[in-house]
């Protein structure tokens, strides 16, 4: 897990990491593949680095929301839920581990 920084809790970042490839990476690659997100939405300011315009932000949020509403199998419960639902379940499972010393099982992609 990652260490805490000012006003942040490292464990939360560790919990999010199990979903990065399945959600963040996958939805952005899908948006790029479908042409919803393009290089024209980004600009390189040599002084401040890369930035994204409003259309790019909209495209990313839309791709994320669409992806989070996709159905996925919860391997622990054995039923189907959305990615958003699975993230909520994992947060509850993590809280149970912290409060009651119940084993936490991170989500793993089943290719």
Buried (B, 14 or more C-beta within 10 A) or exposed (E): EEEEEEEEEEBBBEBBEBBEEBBBEBBBEBBBEEEBBEEEBEEEEEEEEEEBEEEBEBBBEBBBEEBBEEEBEBEEEEEEBBBBBBBEBBEEBBEEEEEEEEEEEEBEEEE
